[in-house]
Amino acid sequence: MLAGCAVQGAVGFGANLVAAPLLVLIDGRFVPGPTIVATGLLNVLVIRREGTGRVDHSVDTAIAGQVVGVLGAGVLLAVVSDELLALLFAGLVLTAVALSLAGWHLAKTRPNLVGVGLLSGFMGTVSGIGGPPIALVYQRADGPTLRSTLARFFTVGNVVAIPTLVLAGRLGWDELPLIAILLPGALAGYASSGWLAGHLDKRTARPIILGLSTAAALAVLVRTLT
């Protein structure tokens, strides 16, 4: 969680792309609820640091789509088994990696914004990993704009996702100790992200992050299927 939050605090997204696939191998209950709560704290801190003056307000259209995606994911999570959730999680992680590798740039049209918002909301609620779809739209923004805009997007998603997960039976008292384990890492990751922003070599970090996520997702698949 420390490593993931340091990456997201520096580049705008990626906390659970780094952390969630590894956490789910330790204990499946870490995902999605506790990781969403921990990154929710991170997003609030990033907004406080970056301010709102650099936010690209086209993201408000994506937020509308995100809310629909979150609610749809909540309905699904209320009825799927833990085994099916693990398979869905692994598939969404691999999808997120593929989207990141594709490097497409989507124009900021209303249909595109609604579509990536919906996909990000769904993926983020099911797996904790909702950054890659929305990043396809804003990946060419400068660092401060990207961090401010995505933090606004993710914070609204967190606010909607947390009660949705509670109602779906995927976040409750049993998850509180797991949240307590993750919060120090989220705080430490945020604290180190300012320094990392000035030193992160994306050409080096990106393949490591994506490779680690892919390996962990495949390990979840193997563990679930065997």
N, C-alpha and C positions, 0 to 999 in steps of 0.2 A: 504493500500500500504506500509506503514511503516513496519507493521508486516511481510508482505510477503517478502519484500526486505531484511529484517533482516534475515529471514530464508534462503533465497537463498544465501545471502552473506556469511552465515555461513556454509551451507551444500552443496551448488552447484546448487540447483534448488528448485522450490517451490513457487516463488514469486506470480505468478498468480494462482497457485493452491489454495493459501490462499485468495488472493485479488479478483480475477475476479468473482467468484460466488456471492460474496457479492456486488461488485460494479454493477453488471448487475441488481441486485434487486433495486438499487438506480436509475440508469439511464442506459438503455441498450446501449447507445452510448459510454460508457466507454470501451466497448469490441467490437472488438479486438484492434482497432487502438490506442487509448490513452494508454492502458496498455502496448502495445508492445513498444511504444515510451519510456514510463517511465522505463520499464525494460531494454530497450536498453542502456539507460544511466547507469543503474546499472551494466550491463555486461562490459561496457567499464571501469568503475571504478574498478571492480573486476580484470580485466586483468592488469590494471595499478598497483594494489596492489600486486597481486600474481606473476606477471611476466609471461614469456612464457617458462621458463626453465623446468617446470614440466608438460608441455602439452604432452599428449599421442597422437602422430601424426597419430595413426590409425583413429582418429576422422575425418581426412580429407576425408576419404571414406564416412563416415556418412554425412558429409556436402554436398557431391555431391547428395546424395539421398534427403537431406533436401531441396535443391534448387528446385528439381522437385516437392516435396510435397507442397512447398510454392506457386509455380506457378499454380499448380492444384487447390489449395484452392482459389487462386485469381479468377480463372475462375468461380468457384462455387459461390463465394460471389457476383459476378457481376450479377447473375441471380436469386438468392434466395430471398424470401420475408423476412421481419423482423421477422414475426412469425415463419417461418421455421428456420431462423437463431437461434432464441431463443431455439427451440426444439433441433436443432443440437448442440448448445452450451451445453445444459444440458446433452445430451447424451455423449458428449465428456468428460465432467467433470466426469461423472460417470465411463466412460471407464478409465480415468486417475487414478481415485481412485482404481478401480479394478486392474489395472496394478501395482500400488504401493503396494497393499495388497498381490498380488500374490508372490512377492519377488523372481521371477525367475531370474536366472543369465544366460545371453546369451553369448556364446563364441564370441570373436572378429574376426569372420570370415567376409570376404568381403560381402557375401549375407546378413548376419545378420546386418552388419553396414549400408548397403544401405537401408535395409528394415526399421530399426528403425529410420534412418534419414528421410526417406520419410514420415513415420507416424508422427514423431515429427514435421516436417515442416508443414504438413497438419493440425494437431491438433493445433499447435501453431499459425498459421495464422487465423484459424477460431475462436478459443476460447481464444487465448493468452496462452494456457496451453500446452506446448510441451515437458516438462521435463521428465515425467515418462517413455516414451518409451526409450529414449536414456540413462536414468539412469539405465535401466536393464542391459546394457552392462558394465557400468563403476562403478556400485555400490560398488564393492570391492576395488576400488582404495583408496589410502590414501587421507586425506582431501585436502591438497594443490594440488595434481594431479587432483582430482575430480573437484575442483573449477576452476582451470586453464583450464582444458580440456572442461568442459561444458560452461564456459564463452566464449571460442573461438567459440564453436559450435553455441551458442545462438546469439553471435554478428553477425556472418555471416547471420544467419536467420533473424535477425532484419534488416540488410542492404538490404536484398532482399524483405522482407515482407512489409516494409514501402512504397516503391514506388508501389508495387503490390496492396496494399490496396488503395492507391491514385487512381490508374488507375481503380480499381474496384468500385470506388465511396463510399468507406467505411472509408475514412480518408481525411479530407479537412479542410477548414477554420472554419467550425462549431465545429470541435473537438478541436481546439486550447485552448479554455477556460478549457476544461476537462483535457487536457494534463497539463495545468498550475496548476490545482488542485492536480494532482498526483505527479508532480516532487518533491515538498518538502518532501513528504512521502518517495519517492524513495531515496532521499539523506539522510534523517534521518535514514532510514532502513539500508543503506550501512554503515553509521557512527557507528551504534550500532552492526553491524554484527561481527566485530572483537571480541568484548567482548562476544557476544552470542556464537561464535564458541567454546569458552573455557568453557561455562557453560550449553550449551544445552543438555538436557537429551533426546536423541532420543526416548527412550521407552515411555517417557511422551508426548513429542511434537507430535510424529507421529499420535497416535490415535486422538488427538485433532484436528490436521490439517485435517486429512482425514474425521473425523466426521463432522466438520464444512463445508467442501467442499460438502459432500454428502447432508447435510441438505439444503444448499443453492441451489444446483442443483435441488433437489426435489421441493423446493419453486418456482424456475423458471418454472419448468414443470407445477405445479399446477396453477400458475398465467397465463401461456400462454394458458392452456387448458380450463380454466374456464371463 
